[in-house]
């Protein structure tokens, strides 16, 4: 049985811990857990997983916003039919983002209108949306 005092303690502590989703949803999820006969651990796992997913999404959106991309570009949008001499395998390999782990730089060289900005923006966007910054 919950009491107003217990509810206030829970709310205060969840505010302090900055667990907004859990604070707003622990009761509705508890009702769902009771209906579906979840264990306590399953109930807690559901709350924690959703809280973490929301934080991961907010962190991704924050990285994209801070990057100030002029436009969102992706590798899929890049036309490999022009320029003719681009090494598609090397470019696609960059999008695995191993250079971040290796703390290496990436430089695109070429003439005007060959897609350097597109590839750089797409690579930055790929890095911003990758989960390599936050544990899965």
Backbone torsions as a table, in degrees:
resi	resn	phi	psi	omega
1	UNK	NA	132.8	179.3
2	UNK	-94.5	149.1	178.4
3	UNK	-119.4	157.7	176.9
4	UNK	-56.7	-34.4	179.8
5	UNK	-67.1	-44.7	179.2
6	UNK	-64.2	-41.0	178.9
7	UNK	-61.7	-41.6	179.2
8	UNK	-65.9	-40.4	179.0
9	UNK	-62.1	-46.8	179.5
10	UNK	-60.2	-49.4	-179.0
11	UNK	-60.6	-45.8	-179.4
12	UNK	-61.1	-43.9	-178.5
13	UNK	-69.6	-37.8	178.2
14	UNK	-68.6	-33.4	174.2
15	UNK	-65.3	-46.3	179.7
16	UNK	-59.7	-40.7	-179.6
17	UNK	-81.1	-3.8	-179.8
18	UNK	58.5	46.5	177.8
19	UNK	-108.4	69.2	-172.2
20	UNK	-62.4	-45.4	-179.2
21	UNK	-60.7	-46.5	-179.0
22	UNK	-62.1	-42.5	179.4
23	UNK	-59.6	-43.7	-176.8
24	UNK	-77.7	-18.4	-169.8
25	UNK	-126.9	2.2	-176.4
26	UNK	-63.3	-34.3	178.7
27	UNK	-72.4	-51.3	178.6
28	UNK	-59.8	-37.9	179.0
29	UNK	-69.6	-33.3	176.6
30	UNK	-63.9	-40.5	177.0
31	UNK	-63.7	-42.1	177.4
32	UNK	-63.4	-41.7	179.6
33	UNK	-63.2	-40.0	179.2
34	UNK	-65.4	-42.7	179.6
35	UNK	-63.4	-38.6	-175.7
36	UNK	-94.1	3.1	176.8
37	UNK	59.9	43.7	177.5
38	UNK	-74.6	154.6	171.1
39	UNK	-77.6	167.5	177.2
40	UNK	-60.6	-39.7	-178.9
41	UNK	-66.4	-40.7	178.1
42	UNK	-62.9	-43.8	177.5
43	UNK	-58.4	-49.8	-179.5
44	UNK	-64.0	-41.6	179.3
45	UNK	-60.7	-40.9	179.1
46	UNK	-62.3	-45.0	178.3
47	UNK	-62.7	-48.1	-176.1
48	UNK	-67.2	-41.3	179.9
49	UNK	-62.1	-45.5	-179.2
50	UNK	-66.2	-40.0	176.3
51	UNK	-59.5	-46.4	-179.6
52	UNK	-65.0	-41.8	178.5
53	UNK	-60.3	-43.4	179.3
54	UNK	-64.8	-40.9	177.9
55	UNK	-64.0	-41.1	178.6
56	UNK	-62.0	-43.4	178.8
57	UNK	-63.3	-43.0	178.5
58	UNK	-64.4	-39.8	179.0
59	UNK	-64.1	-40.6	178.0
60	UNK	-62.9	-47.3	179.4
61	UNK	-62.7	-36.6	178.2
62	UNK	-65.7	-42.7	178.1
63	UNK	-63.0	-41.9	179.2
64	UNK	-63.8	-43.2	179.7
65	UNK	-64.3	-44.0	-179.5
66	UNK	-67.2	-27.3	179.5
67	UNK	-70.6	-23.5	179.0
68	UNK	51.5	50.6	176.8
69	UNK	-61.2	136.1	178.3
70	UNK	-63.3	-35.9	174.4
71	UNK	-151.2	154.1	174.3
72	UNK	-81.2	122.8	178.4
73	UNK	-123.9	149.5	177.0
74	UNK	-129.5	162.9	177.3
75	UNK	-64.0	-35.3	-179.8
76	UNK	-61.9	-28.0	179.8
77	UNK	-80.1	-15.3	-176.1
78	UNK	-74.2	134.1	179.8
79	UNK	-93.2	105.3	-179.7
80	UNK	-76.0	-6.6	178.1
81	UNK	-73.5	-18.6	175.5
82	UNK	-139.2	126.2	1.6
83	UNK	-77.3	160.0	-174.7
84	UNK	-72.7	-30.2	-171.4
85	UNK	-98.1	14.7	-179.2
86	UNK	-75.9	138.5	179.9
87	UNK	-86.6	95.3	-174.4
88	UNK	-59.3	-41.1	-178.3
89	UNK	-61.7	-44.6	-179.7
90	UNK	-64.2	-44.3	-180.0
91	UNK	-62.9	-47.3	-179.6
92	UNK	-63.0	-34.5	177.9
93	UNK	-65.0	-34.8	177.1
94	UNK	-58.4	-33.0	-176.0
95	UNK	-75.7	-0.9	170.3
96	UNK	-79.0	-14.1	173.8
97	UNK	67.4	23.8	177.6
98	UNK	-64.8	-27.3	-179.3
99	UNK	-62.9	-25.2	177.9
100	UNK	-69.8	-47.6	178.3
101	UNK	-60.8	-36.9	-178.3
102	UNK	-82.7	-5.0	-178.6
103	UNK	56.5	44.0	179.7
104	UNK	-102.8	163.7	176.3
105	UNK	-100.0	156.5	174.5
106	UNK	-125.3	130.5	178.9
107	UNK	-128.6	129.7	174.6
108	UNK	-101.7	124.0	178.6
109	UNK	-117.0	143.1	177.1
110	UNK	162.0	174.8	-179.9
111	UNK	-74.0	-179.4	-179.4
112	UNK	-69.1	138.5	172.8
113	UNK	79.0	18.5	-178.6
114	UNK	-97.3	-7.8	176.1
115	UNK	106.1	16.4	-179.3
116	UNK	-62.2	-46.2	-179.6
117	UNK	-65.1	-41.5	177.9
118	UNK	-58.5	-49.9	-178.6
119	UNK	-64.8	-40.1	179.4
120	UNK	-64.9	-42.5	178.8
121	UNK	-66.3	-43.5	179.3
122	UNK	-63.1	-39.4	178.6
123	UNK	-66.1	-42.2	176.4
124	UNK	-62.7	-42.1	178.7
125	UNK	-64.5	-42.1	177.6
126	UNK	-59.4	-44.0	179.9
127	UNK	-65.8	-40.5	-179.0
128	UNK	-66.3	-31.7	-177.6
129	UNK	-93.3	-8.3	-179.2
130	UNK	-70.3	147.1	178.5
131	UNK	-84.9	8.7	-178.4
132	UNK	-69.2	-12.1	-179.8
133	UNK	-89.0	-21.5	-177.9
134	UNK	-129.2	131.9	-179.5
135	UNK	-58.1	138.4	-179.7
136	UNK	-70.7	NA	NA
